[in-house]
Structure formats: structure tokens, C-alpha cells
Amino acid sequence: MPSGCGCEAAAGAREVNVLLGKGISRIPELLQELPRPHFGGLVAVECEKEEGVEDDMQQEVEFARKLTL
């Protein structure tokens, strides 16, 4: 099962990590809010898996880049 930045279920439920944009987190809305307070820092994407993360990270970075165009 993919493991990444998103969370599949709400707090209190069994937490299952999923790829960025596939879970319940409202990532597009979060990224749209960053310019409002003049955020100028870095945004990090992490993966909870220890091995074989290349494909997952590539998908997550592509998802995030599409949101910033």
C-alpha cells in the first residue's frame, strides 16, 4: 500500500498513510493559503516508508507542482 503525506481517515480512526492528494487532507486549499500570510519558506514532502520511496515521492512532487502552477 502506498505510504506518504496524506492521511486516509479522520482522527480517532485507524490511520493509514496514503499519497499526497489521495487522503482527507485538503492540500490544494492549504497551498492556496500560503501566499496570504506572505509565506516565503520551504514546503517539505516526506514519506513514511523506509524503502522503495522513489515512485511515491515522484507522484507527490508532481501533484504538488500541479497545484502551484
C-alpha positions as CSV (number, residue, x, y, z in Angstrom):
1,M,0.0,0.0,0.0
2,P,1.3,3.5,-0.8
3,S,2.6,5.5,2.1
4,G,3.1,9.2,2.1
5,C,1.9,12.6,3.3
6,G,-1.8,12.2,3.3
7,C,-3.9,10.6,5.9
8,E,-6.8,8.4,4.8
9,A,-9.1,8.7,7.8
10,A,-10.1,11.3,10.3
11,A,-8.6,11.4,13.8
12,G,-9.7,8.6,16.0
13,A,-10.0,6.1,13.1
14,R,-7.2,3.8,12.1
15,E,-4.6,5.9,10.5
16,V,-3.4,4.8,7.0
17,N,-0.9,6.9,5.2
18,V,-1.6,7.5,1.5
19,L,-0.1,9.5,-1.3
20,L,-0.4,13.3,-1.1
21,G,-3.8,14.3,-2.5
22,K,-5.4,10.9,-2.0
23,G,-6.4,11.3,1.6
24,I,-8.7,13.6,3.6
25,S,-6.2,16.4,4.0
26,R,-7.2,19.5,2.0
27,I,-3.8,20.0,0.4
28,P,-4.9,22.3,-2.5
29,E,-6.6,24.6,0.0
30,L,-3.6,24.6,2.2
31,L,-1.2,25.6,-0.6
32,Q,-3.6,28.3,-1.8
33,E,-3.5,29.9,1.7
34,L,0.3,30.1,1.9
35,P,0.7,33.4,0.0
36,R,-1.9,35.2,2.1
37,P,0.4,35.5,5.2
38,H,3.3,36.1,2.8
39,F,4.8,32.6,3.5
40,G,8.3,32.5,1.9
41,G,9.6,29.3,3.4
42,L,10.1,25.8,2.1
43,V,7.4,23.2,1.9
44,A,8.6,19.7,2.6
45,V,7.1,16.4,1.4
46,E,8.0,13.3,3.4
47,C,7.3,9.7,3.0
48,E,6.7,7.2,5.9
49,K,8.2,4.2,4.1
50,E,11.8,3.3,4.6
51,E,12.5,1.6,1.2
52,G,11.2,2.0,-2.3
53,V,10.0,5.6,-2.0
54,E,11.2,6.9,-5.3
55,D,7.9,6.3,-7.2
56,D,5.8,7.6,-4.3
57,M,7.9,10.8,-3.9
58,Q,7.8,11.4,-7.7
59,Q,4.0,11.2,-7.6
60,E,3.8,13.5,-4.6
61,V,6.1,16.1,-6.1
62,E,4.2,16.1,-9.4
63,F,0.9,16.5,-7.5
64,A,2.3,19.5,-5.6
65,R,3.8,21.1,-8.6
66,K,0.4,21.0,-10.5
67,L,-1.1,22.9,-7.6
68,T,1.4,25.7,-7.8
69,L,1.1,26.5,-11.5
